Structures are given as structure tokens and as C-alpha cells.
């Protein structure tokens, strides 16, 4: 499921924002669309299941 979510979000240019804070994005330039309080808590990840899950677990 992580891989599907990561590929879908990357294709849509979407961010993943867990309730704990921080944001996962798939392209560096997408951070400019986030609210100011999230821009300092961005993690850029590759759109793969492994990279997404590892970054999600680290938040």
C-alpha cells in the first residue's frame, strides 16, 4: 500500500502530511506550496514504497 500511495502522491504533485507534523514531498519545488509552518519540516523522498515507508517512520 505504501508504494501505491507514494506513486499516486508523486504523480499528483501531492504532499503527505501525517498528524504528527512534518510533510513528505517527492520533488523539492513542491515545498513552496506548503504552509509556512510546514516548510521547515519537509522531507523529500523518492516515490518508492521503501523510501516512503522509511521517511514516514522517521517522522
CHARMM-style PDB file with segment names, atoms N, HN, CA, C and O in Angstrom:
ATOM      1  N   UNK     1       0.822  -1.194   0.000  1.00  0.00      PROA
ATOM      2  CA  UNK     1       0.000   0.000   0.000  1.00  0.00      PROA
ATOM      3  C   UNK     1       0.867   1.259   0.000  1.00  0.00      PROA
ATOM      4  O   UNK     1       0.497   2.265  -0.605  1.00  0.00      PROA
ATOM      5  N   UNK     2       2.014   1.209   0.672  1.00  0.00      PROA
ATOM      6  HN  UNK     2       2.314   0.392   1.164  1.00  0.00      PROA
ATOM      7  CA  UNK     2       2.900   2.377   0.714  1.00  0.00      PROA
ATOM      8  C   UNK     2       3.357   2.785  -0.676  1.00  0.00      PROA
ATOM      9  O   UNK     2       3.422   3.974  -0.989  1.00  0.00      PROA
ATOM     10  N   UNK     3       3.674   1.798  -1.513  1.00  0.00      PROA
ATOM     11  HN  UNK     3       3.621   0.833  -1.259  1.00  0.00      PROA
ATOM     12  CA  UNK     3       4.123   2.096  -2.866  1.00  0.00      PROA
ATOM     13  C   UNK     3       3.037   2.751  -3.702  1.00  0.00      PROA
ATOM     14  O   UNK     3       3.310   3.676  -4.466  1.00  0.00      PROA
ATOM     15  N   UNK     4       1.819   2.278  -3.562  1.00  0.00      PROA
ATOM     16  HN  UNK     4       1.597   1.526  -2.941  1.00  0.00      PROA
ATOM     17  CA  UNK     4       0.695   2.852  -4.310  1.00  0.00      PROA
ATOM     18  C   UNK     4       0.476   4.297  -3.874  1.00  0.00      PROA
ATOM     19  O   UNK     4       0.307   5.180  -4.715  1.00  0.00      PROA
ATOM     20  N   UNK     5       0.477   4.539  -2.582  1.00  0.00      PROA
ATOM     21  HN  UNK     5       0.613   3.822  -1.899  1.00  0.00      PROA
ATOM     22  CA  UNK     5       0.274   5.885  -2.063  1.00  0.00      PROA
ATOM     23  C   UNK     5       1.399   6.812  -2.512  1.00  0.00      PROA
ATOM     24  O   UNK     5       1.145   7.950  -2.907  1.00  0.00      PROA
ATOM     25  N   UNK     6       2.640   6.334  -2.453  1.00  0.00      PROA
ATOM     26  HN  UNK     6       2.847   5.410  -2.132  1.00  0.00      PROA
ATOM     27  CA  UNK     6       3.781   7.153  -2.864  1.00  0.00      PROA
ATOM     28  C   UNK     6       3.716   7.494  -4.344  1.00  0.00      PROA
ATOM     29  O   UNK     6       3.917   8.650  -4.717  1.00  0.00      PROA
ATOM     30  N   UNK     7       3.438   6.514  -5.193  1.00  0.00      PROA
ATOM     31  HN  UNK     7       3.275   5.575  -4.890  1.00  0.00      PROA
ATOM     32  CA  UNK     7       3.372   6.773  -6.634  1.00  0.00      PROA
ATOM     33  C   UNK     7       2.205   7.693  -6.983  1.00  0.00      PROA
ATOM     34  O   UNK     7       2.342   8.562  -7.844  1.00  0.00      PROA
ATOM     35  N   UNK     8       1.079   7.516  -6.336  1.00  0.00      PROA
ATOM     36  HN  UNK     8       0.968   6.810  -5.637  1.00  0.00      PROA
ATOM     37  CA  UNK     8      -0.086   8.367  -6.591  1.00  0.00      PROA
ATOM     38  C   UNK     8       0.199   9.809  -6.171  1.00  0.00      PROA
ATOM     39  O   UNK     8      -0.069  10.742  -6.928  1.00  0.00      PROA
ATOM     40  N   UNK     9       0.734   9.987  -4.984  1.00  0.00      PROA
ATOM     41  HN  UNK     9       0.951   9.229  -4.369  1.00  0.00      PROA
ATOM     42  CA  UNK     9       1.042  11.333  -4.498  1.00  0.00      PROA
ATOM     43  C   UNK     9       2.078  12.006  -5.386  1.00  0.00      PROA
ATOM     44  O   UNK     9       1.958  13.193  -5.687  1.00  0.00      PROA
ATOM     45  N   UNK    10       3.098  11.257  -5.810  1.00  0.00      PROA
ATOM     46  HN  UNK    10       3.196  10.292  -5.565  1.00  0.00      PROA
ATOM     47  CA  UNK    10       4.129  11.828  -6.694  1.00  0.00      PROA
ATOM     48  C   UNK    10       3.527  12.231  -8.032  1.00  0.00      PROA
ATOM     49  O   UNK    10       3.845  13.300  -8.554  1.00  0.00      PROA
ATOM     50  N   UNK    11       2.667  11.400  -8.592  1.00  0.00      PROA
ATOM     51  HN  UNK    11       2.409  10.532  -8.169  1.00  0.00      PROA
ATOM     52  CA  UNK    11       2.041  11.707  -9.882  1.00  0.00      PROA
ATOM     53  C   UNK    11       1.134  12.931  -9.796  1.00  0.00      PROA
ATOM     54  O   UNK    11       1.030  13.699 -10.753  1.00  0.00      PROA
ATOM     55  N   UNK    12       0.485  13.109  -8.662  1.00  0.00      PROA
ATOM     56  HN  UNK    12       0.569  12.485  -7.885  1.00  0.00      PROA
ATOM     57  CA  UNK    12      -0.426  14.240  -8.478  1.00  0.00      PROA
ATOM     58  C   UNK    12       0.276  15.503  -7.992  1.00  0.00      PROA
ATOM     59  O   UNK    12      -0.321  16.579  -7.973  1.00  0.00      PROA
ATOM     60  N   UNK    13       1.545  15.373  -7.597  1.00  0.00      PROA
ATOM     61  HN  UNK    13       2.030  14.499  -7.611  1.00  0.00      PROA
ATOM     62  CA  UNK    13       2.245  16.515  -7.018  1.00  0.00      PROA
ATOM     63  C   UNK    13       1.746  16.829  -5.625  1.00  0.00      PROA
ATOM     64  O   UNK    13       1.808  17.973  -5.175  1.00  0.00      PROA
ATOM     65  N   UNK    14       1.251  15.808  -4.942  1.00  0.00      PROA
ATOM     66  HN  UNK    14       1.201  14.878  -5.308  1.00  0.00      PROA
ATOM     67  CA  UNK    14       0.665  15.980  -3.615  1.00  0.00      PROA
ATOM     68  C   UNK    14       1.713  15.791  -2.515  1.00  0.00      PROA
ATOM     69  O   UNK    14       2.776  15.213  -2.744  1.00  0.00      PROA
ATOM     70  N   UNK    15       1.398  16.279  -1.344  1.00  0.00      PROA
ATOM     71  HN  UNK    15       0.535  16.748  -1.158  1.00  0.00      PROA
ATOM     72  CA  UNK    15       2.213  16.087  -0.150  1.00  0.00      PROA
ATOM     73  C   UNK    15       1.501  15.111   0.767  1.00  0.00      PROA
ATOM     74  O   UNK    15       0.275  15.003   0.747  1.00  0.00      PROA
ATOM     75  N   UNK    16       2.275  14.408   1.563  1.00  0.00      PROA
ATOM     76  HN  UNK    16       3.271  14.496   1.579  1.00  0.00      PROA
ATOM     77  CA  UNK    16       1.721  13.550   2.605  1.00  0.00      PROA
ATOM     78  C   UNK    16       2.036  14.247   3.923  1.00  0.00      PROA
ATOM     79  O   UNK    16       3.201  14.483   4.241  1.00  0.00      PROA
ATOM     80  N   UNK    17       1.006  14.573   4.683  1.00  0.00      PROA
ATOM     81  HN  UNK    17       0.059  14.381   4.425  1.00  0.00      PROA
ATOM     82  CA  UNK    17       1.193  15.300   5.932  1.00  0.00      PROA
ATOM     83  C   UNK    17       0.616  14.461   7.074  1.00  0.00      PROA
ATOM     84  O   UNK    17      -0.586  14.510   7.335  1.00  0.00      PROA
ATOM     85  N   UNK    18       1.472  13.690   7.753  1.00  0.00      PROA
ATOM     86  HN  UNK    18       2.448  13.650   7.541  1.00  0.00      PROA
ATOM     87  CA  UNK    18       0.999  12.897   8.896  1.00  0.00      PROA
ATOM     88  C   UNK    18       0.518  13.809  10.027  1.00  0.00      PROA
ATOM     89  O   UNK    18       0.898  14.979  10.091  1.00  0.00      PROA
ATOM     90  N   UNK    19      -0.295  13.285  10.893  1.00  0.00      PROA
ATOM     91  HN  UNK    19      -0.604  12.335  10.841  1.00  0.00      PROA
ATOM     92  CA  UNK    19      -0.826  14.070  12.005  1.00  0.00      PROA
ATOM     93  C   UNK    19       0.250  14.510  12.980  1.00  0.00      PROA
ATOM     94  O   UNK    19       0.069  15.497  13.693  1.00  0.00      PROA
ATOM     95  N   UNK    20       1.368  13.796  13.026  1.00  0.00      PROA
ATOM     96  HN  UNK    20       1.515  12.994  12.447  1.00  0.00      PROA
ATOM     97  CA  UNK    20       2.438  14.094  13.976  1.00  0.00      PROA
ATOM     98  C   UNK    20       3.235  15.340  13.597  1.00  0.00      PROA
ATOM     99  O   UNK    20       4.037  15.815  14.401  1.00  0.00      PROA
ATOM    100  N   UNK    21       3.038  15.872  12.412  1.00  0.00      PROA
ATOM    101  HN  UNK    21       2.386  15.486  11.759  1.00  0.00      PROA
ATOM    102  CA  UNK    21       3.790  17.022  11.943  1.00  0.00      PROA
ATOM    103  C   UNK    21       4.744  16.623  10.839  1.00  0.00      PROA
ATOM    104  O   UNK    21       4.927  15.437  10.563  1.00  0.00      PROA
ATOM    105  N   UNK    22       5.346  17.605  10.214  1.00  0.00      PROA
ATOM    106  HN  UNK    22       5.197  18.568  10.439  1.00  0.00      PROA
ATOM    107  CA  UNK    22       6.224  17.328   9.095  1.00  0.00      PROA
ATOM    108  C   UNK    22       5.425  17.089   7.835  1.00  0.00      PROA
ATOM    109  O   UNK    22       4.198  16.995   7.870  1.00  0.00      PROA
ATOM    110  N   UNK    23       6.132  16.990   6.717  1.00  0.00      PROA
ATOM    111  HN  UNK    23       7.129  17.066   6.688  1.00  0.00      PROA
ATOM    112  CA  UNK    23       5.478  16.733   5.438  1.00  0.00      PROA
ATOM    113  C   UNK    23       6.430  15.947   4.556  1.00  0.00      PROA
ATOM    114  O   UNK    23       7.635  16.202   4.540  1.00  0.00      PROA
ATOM    115  N   UNK    24       5.885  15.000   3.831  1.00  0.00      PROA
ATOM    116  HN  UNK    24       4.907  14.793   3.844  1.00  0.00      PROA
ATOM    117  CA  UNK    24       6.656  14.227   2.867  1.00  0.00      PROA
ATOM    118  C   UNK    24       6.289  14.723   1.476  1.00  0.00      PROA
ATOM    119  O   UNK    24       5.115  14.767   1.110  1.00  0.00      PROA
ATOM    120  N   UNK    25       7.310  15.097   0.706  1.00  0.00      PROA
ATOM    121  HN  UNK    25       8.264  15.062   1.004  1.00  0.00      PROA
ATOM    122  CA  UNK    25       7.087  15.521  -0.671  1.00  0.00      PROA
ATOM    123  C   UNK    25       8.021  14.700  -1.567  1.00  0.00      PROA
ATOM    124  O   UNK    25       8.952  14.059  -1.080  1.00  0.00      PROA
ATOM    125  N   UNK    26       7.769  14.725  -2.852  1.00  0.00      PROA
ATOM    126  HN  UNK    26       7.013  15.246  -3.247  1.00  0.00      PROA
ATOM    127  CA  UNK    26       8.520  13.891  -3.774  1.00  0.00      PROA
ATOM    128  C   UNK    26       9.388  14.700  -4.731  1.00  0.00      PROA
ATOM    129  O   UNK    26      10.208  14.134  -5.453  1.00  0.00      PROA
ATOM    130  N   UNK    27       9.213  16.023  -4.742  1.00  0.00      PROA
ATOM    131  HN  UNK    27       8.546  16.483  -4.155  1.00  0.00      PROA
ATOM    132  CA  UNK    27      10.032  16.921  -5.556  1.00  0.00      PROA
ATOM    133  C   UNK    27      10.299  18.172  -4.726  1.00  0.00      PROA
ATOM    134  O   UNK    27       9.382  18.727  -4.120  1.00  0.00      PROA
ATOM    135  N   UNK    28      11.542  18.609  -4.700  1.00  0.00      PROA
ATOM    136  HN  UNK    28      12.286  18.159  -5.192  1.00  0.00      PROA
ATOM    137  CA  UNK    28      11.964  19.744  -3.869  1.00  0.00      PROA
ATOM    138  C   UNK    28      11.103  20.993  -4.082  1.00  0.00      PROA
ATOM    139  O   UNK    28      10.787  21.691  -3.119  1.00  0.00      PROA
ATOM    140  N   UNK    29      10.724  21.280  -5.319  1.00  0.00      PROA
ATOM    141  HN  UNK    29      10.981  20.712  -6.102  1.00  0.00      PROA
ATOM    142  CA  UNK    29       9.980  22.506  -5.610  1.00  0.00      PROA
ATOM    143  C   UNK    29       8.553  22.498  -5.071  1.00  0.00      PROA
ATOM    144  O   UNK    29       7.904  23.544  -5.060  1.00  0.00      PROA
ATOM    145  N   UNK    30       8.051  21.360  -4.628  1.00  0.00      PROA
ATOM    146  HN  UNK    30       8.578  20.510  -4.637  1.00  0.00      PROA
ATOM    147  CA  UNK    30       6.696  21.284  -4.077  1.00  0.00      PROA
ATOM    148  C   UNK    30       6.582  21.919  -2.695  1.00  0.00      PROA
ATOM    149  O   UNK    30       5.473  22.195  -2.239  1.00  0.00      PROA
ATOM    150  N   UNK    31       7.697  22.152  -2.028  1.00  0.00      PROA
ATOM    151  HN  UNK    31       8.598  21.928  -2.399  1.00  0.00      PROA
ATOM    152  CA  UNK    31       7.636  22.713  -0.669  1.00  0.00      PROA
ATOM    153  C   UNK    31       7.077  24.130  -0.658  1.00  0.00      PROA
ATOM    154  O   UNK    31       6.531  24.572   0.352  1.00  0.00      PROA
ATOM    155  N   UNK    32       7.209  24.841  -1.768  1.00  0.00      PROA
ATOM    156  HN  UNK    32       7.653  24.481  -2.589  1.00  0.00      PROA
ATOM    157  CA  UNK    32       6.712  26.229  -1.789  1.00  0.00      PROA
ATOM    158  C   UNK    32       5.193  26.310  -1.668  1.00  0.00      PROA
ATOM    159  O   UNK    32       4.656  27.368  -1.339  1.00  0.00      PROA
ATOM    160  N   UNK    33       4.503  25.217  -1.927  1.00  0.00      PROA
ATOM    161  HN  UNK    33       4.939  24.358  -2.194  1.00  0.00      PROA
ATOM    162  CA  UNK    33       3.043  25.206  -1.843  1.00  0.00      PROA
ATOM    163  C   UNK    33       2.537  24.891  -0.433  1.00  0.00      PROA
ATOM    164  O   UNK    33       1.337  24.963  -0.170  1.00  0.00      PROA
ATOM    165  N   UNK    34       3.445  24.546   0.461  1.00  0.00      PROA
ATOM    166  HN  UNK    34       4.421  24.488   0.248  1.00  0.00      PROA
ATOM    167  CA  UNK    34       3.048  24.192   1.828  1.00  0.00      PROA
ATOM    168  C   UNK    34       2.916  25.430   2.699  1.00  0.00      PROA
ATOM    169  O   UNK    34       3.535  26.455   2.415  1.00  0.00      PROA
ATOM    170  N   UNK    35       2.117  25.349   3.758  1.00  0.00      PROA
ATOM    171  HN  UNK    35       1.614  24.516   3.989  1.00  0.00      PROA
ATOM    172  CA  UNK    35       2.044  26.465   4.704  1.00  0.00      PROA
ATOM    173  C   UNK    35       3.433  26.726   5.324  1.00  0.00      PROA
ATOM    174  O   UNK    35       4.257  25.817   5.424  1.00  0.00      PROA
ATOM    175  N   UNK    36       3.667  27.941   5.722  1.00  0.00      PROA
ATOM    176  HN  UNK    36       2.998  28.679   5.640  1.00  0.00      PROA
ATOM    177  CA  UNK    36       4.976  28.348   6.255  1.00  0.00      PROA
ATOM    178  C   UNK    36       5.444  27.475   7.416  1.00  0.00      PROA
ATOM    179  O   UNK    36       6.633  27.171   7.520  1.00  0.00      PROA
ATOM    180  N   UNK    37       4.522  27.068   8.292  1.00  0.00      PROA
ATOM    181  HN  UNK    37       3.557  27.315   8.208  1.00  0.00      PROA
ATOM    182  CA  UNK    37       4.935  26.281   9.450  1.00  0.00      PROA
ATOM    183  C   UNK    37       5.378  24.862   9.067  1.00  0.00      PROA
ATOM    184  O   UNK    37       6.062  24.211   9.856  1.00  0.00      PROA
ATOM    185  N   UNK    38       5.012  24.370   7.893  1.00  0.00      PROA
ATOM    186  HN  UNK    38       4.456  24.899   7.251  1.00  0.00      PROA
ATOM    187  CA  UNK    38       5.447  23.043   7.441  1.00  0.00      PROA
ATOM    188  C   UNK    38       6.699  23.105   6.567  1.00  0.00      PROA
ATOM    189  O   UNK    38       7.383  22.093   6.415  1.00  0.00      PROA
ATOM    190  N   UNK    39       7.011  24.251   5.996  1.00  0.00      PROA
ATOM    191  HN  UNK    39       6.455  25.073   6.119  1.00  0.00      PROA
ATOM    192  CA  UNK    39       8.134  24.335   5.079  1.00  0.00      PROA
ATOM    193  C   UNK    39       9.467  23.982   5.733  1.00  0.00      PROA
ATOM    194  O   UNK    39      10.381  23.520   5.051  1.00  0.00      PROA
ATOM    195  N   UNK    40       9.589  24.187   7.015  1.00  0.00      PROA
ATOM    196  HN  UNK    40       8.846  24.563   7.569  1.00  0.00      PROA
ATOM    197  CA  UNK    40      10.821  23.830   7.727  1.00  0.00      PROA
ATOM    198  C   UNK    40      10.859  22.374   8.153  1.00  0.00      PROA
ATOM    199  O   UNK    40      11.880  21.914   8.664  1.00  0.00      PROA
ATOM    200  N   UNK    41       9.782  21.643   7.958  1.00  0.00      PROA
ATOM    201  HN  UNK    41       8.953  22.017   7.543  1.00  0.00      PROA
ATOM    202  CA  UNK    41       9.689  20.257   8.395  1.00  0.00      PROA
ATOM    203  C   UNK    41       9.455  19.319   7.214  1.00  0.00      PROA
ATOM    204  O   UNK    41       8.760  18.312   7.351  1.00  0.00      PROA
ATOM    205  N   UNK    42      10.024  19.639   6.067  1.00  0.00      PROA
ATOM    206  HN  UNK    42      10.588  20.457   5.956  1.00  0.00      PROA
ATOM    207  CA  UNK    42       9.797  18.866   4.845  1.00  0.00      PROA
ATOM    208  C   UNK    42      10.876  17.804   4.681  1.00  0.00      PROA
ATOM    209  O   UNK    42      12.056  18.053   4.926  1.00  0.00      PROA
ATOM    210  N   UNK    43      10.453  16.623   4.264  1.00  0.00      PROA
ATOM    211  HN  UNK    43       9.494  16.421   4.065  1.00  0.00      PROA
ATOM    212  CA  UNK    43      11.373  15.552   3.893  1.00  0.00      PROA
ATOM    213  C   UNK    43      11.075  15.200   2.443  1.00  0.00      PROA
ATOM    214  O   UNK    43       9.943  14.857   2.102  1.00  0.00      PROA
ATOM    215  N   UNK    44      12.094  15.285   1.592  1.00  0.00      PROA
ATOM    216  HN  UNK    44      13.013  15.564   1.869  1.00  0.00      PROA
ATOM    217  CA  UNK    44      11.944  14.931   0.183  1.00  0.00      PROA
ATOM    218  C   UNK    44      12.340  13.467   0.030  1.00  0.00      PROA
ATOM    219  O   UNK    44      13.442  13.076   0.415  1.00  0.00      PROA
ATOM    220  N   UNK    45      11.449  12.663  -0.529  1.00  0.00      PROA
ATOM    221  HN  UNK    45      10.554  12.980  -0.842  1.00  0.00      PROA
ATOM    222  CA  UNK    45      11.705  11.232  -0.671  1.00  0.00      PROA
ATOM    223  C   UNK    45      11.478  10.784  -2.114  1.00  0.00      PROA
ATOM    224  O   UNK    45      10.774  11.436  -2.886  1.00  0.00      PROA
ATOM    225  N   UNK    46      12.089   9.663  -2.448  1.00  0.00      PROA
ATOM    226  HN  UNK    46      12.661   9.134  -1.821  1.00  0.00      PROA
ATOM    227  CA  UNK    46      11.850   9.041  -3.751  1.00  0.00      PROA
ATOM    228  C   UNK    46      10.473   8.378  -3.716  1.00  0.00      PROA
ATOM    229  O   UNK    46      10.058   7.890  -2.665  1.00  0.00      PROA
ATOM    230  N   UNK    47       9.760   8.352  -4.837  1.00  0.00      PROA
ATOM    231  HN  UNK    47      10.097   8.748  -5.691  1.00  0.00      PROA
ATOM    232  CA  UNK    47       8.412   7.761  -4.847  1.00  0.00      PROA
ATOM    233  C   UNK    47       8.436   6.230  -4.931  1.00  0.00      PROA
ATOM    234  O   UNK    47       7.878   5.635  -5.853  1.00  0.00      PROA
ATOM    235  N   UNK    48       9.090   5.615  -3.958  1.00  0.00      PROA
ATOM    236  HN  UNK    48       9.543   6.098  -3.209  1.00  0.00      PROA
ATOM    237  CA  UNK    48       9.113   4.155  -3.867  1.00  0.00      PROA
ATOM    238  C   UNK    48       8.549   3.746  -2.517  1.00  0.00      PROA
ATOM    239  O   UNK    48       8.556   4.535  -1.573  1.00  0.00      PROA
ATOM    240  N   UNK    49       8.067   2.535  -2.423  1.00  0.00      PROA
ATOM    241  HN  UNK    49       8.061   1.893  -3.191  1.00  0.00      PROA
ATOM    242  CA  UNK    49       7.476   2.057  -1.175  1.00  0.00      PROA
ATOM    243  C   UNK    49       8.485   2.096  -0.037  1.00  0.00      PROA
ATOM    244  O   UNK    49       8.153   2.517   1.071  1.00  0.00      PROA
ATOM    245  N   UNK    50       9.707   1.664  -0.297  1.00  0.00      PROA
ATOM    246  HN  UNK    50       9.977   1.322  -1.198  1.00  0.00      PROA
ATOM    247  CA  UNK    50      10.721   1.595   0.755  1.00  0.00      PROA
ATOM    248  C   UNK    50      11.113   2.982   1.259  1.00  0.00      PROA
ATOM    249  O   UNK    50      11.185   3.209   2.467  1.00  0.00      PROA
ATOM    250  N   UNK    51      11.363   3.900   0.341  1.00  0.00      PROA
ATOM    251  HN  UNK    51      11.305   3.715  -0.640  1.00  0.00      PROA
ATOM    252  CA  UNK    51      11.764   5.260   0.730  1.00  0.00      PROA
ATOM    253  C   UNK    51      10.628   5.966   1.457  1.00  0.00      PROA
ATOM    254  O   UNK    51      10.854   6.641   2.461  1.00  0.00      PROA
ATOM    255  N   UNK    52       9.417   5.812   0.955  1.00  0.00      PROA
ATOM    256  HN  UNK    52       9.233   5.263   0.140  1.00  0.00      PROA
ATOM    257  CA  UNK    52       8.254   6.432   1.586  1.00  0.00      PROA
ATOM    258  C   UNK    52       8.045   5.907   2.997  1.00  0.00      PROA
ATOM    259  O   UNK    52       7.848   6.689   3.928  1.00  0.00      PROA
ATOM    260  N   UNK    53       8.085   4.594   3.162  1.00  0.00      PROA
ATOM    261  HN  UNK    53       8.245   3.959   2.406  1.00  0.00      PROA
ATOM    262  CA  UNK    53       7.854   3.989   4.485  1.00  0.00      PROA
ATOM    263  C   UNK    53       8.938   4.401   5.471  1.00  0.00      PROA
ATOM    264  O   UNK    53       8.639   4.703   6.626  1.00  0.00      PROA
ATOM    265  N   UNK    54      10.196   4.418   5.028  1.00  0.00      PROA
ATOM    266  HN  UNK    54      10.439   4.173   4.089  1.00  0.00      PROA
ATOM    267  CA  UNK    54      11.299   4.813   5.908  1.00  0.00      PROA
ATOM    268  C   UNK    54      11.162   6.278   6.356  1.00  0.00      PROA
ATOM    269  O   UNK    54      11.379   6.591   7.526  1.00  0.00      PROA
ATOM    270  N   UNK    55      10.806   7.163   5.431  1.00  0.00      PROA
ATOM    271  HN  UNK    55      10.630   6.908   4.480  1.00  0.00      PROA
ATOM    272  CA  UNK    55      10.622   8.567   5.784  1.00  0.00      PROA
ATOM    273  C   UNK    55       9.412   8.753   6.684  1.00  0.00      PROA
ATOM    274  O   UNK    55       9.459   9.544   7.625  1.00  0.00      PROA
ATOM    275  N   UNK    56       8.335   8.039   6.409  1.00  0.00      PROA
ATOM    276  HN  UNK    56       8.297   7.397   5.644  1.00  0.00      PROA
ATOM    277  CA  UNK    56       7.126   8.128   7.221  1.00  0.00      PROA
ATOM    278  C   UNK    56       7.415   7.655   8.652  1.00  0.00      PROA
ATOM    279  O   UNK    56       6.968   8.277   9.615  1.00  0.00      PROA
ATOM    280  N   UNK    57       8.153   6.567   8.784  1.00  0.00      PROA
ATOM    281  HN  UNK    57       8.517   6.061   8.002  1.00  0.00      PROA
ATOM    282  CA  UNK    57       8.507   6.043  10.111  1.00  0.00      PROA
ATOM    283  C   UNK    57       9.424   6.993  10.877  1.00  0.00      PROA
ATOM    284  O   UNK    57       9.368   7.051  12.105  1.00  0.00      PROA
ATOM    285  N   UNK    58      10.275   7.743  10.155  1.00  0.00      PROA
ATOM    286  HN  UNK    58      10.321   7.696   9.158  1.00  0.00      PROA
ATOM    287  CA  UNK    58      11.211   8.657  10.790  1.00  0.00      PROA
ATOM    288  C   UNK    58      10.523   9.913  11.323  1.00  0.00      PROA
ATOM    289  O   UNK    58      11.025  10.557  12.244  1.00  0.00      PROA
ATOM    290  N   UNK    59       9.376  10.256  10.742  1.00  0.00      PROA
ATOM    291  HN  UNK    59       8.968   9.733   9.994  1.00  0.00      PROA
ATOM    292  CA  UNK    59       8.665  11.453  11.222  1.00  0.00      PROA
ATOM    293  C   UNK    59       8.070  11.125  12.541  1.00  0.00      PROA
ATOM    294  OT1 UNK    59       7.419  11.972  13.153  1.00  0.00      PROA
TER     295      UNK     59
END
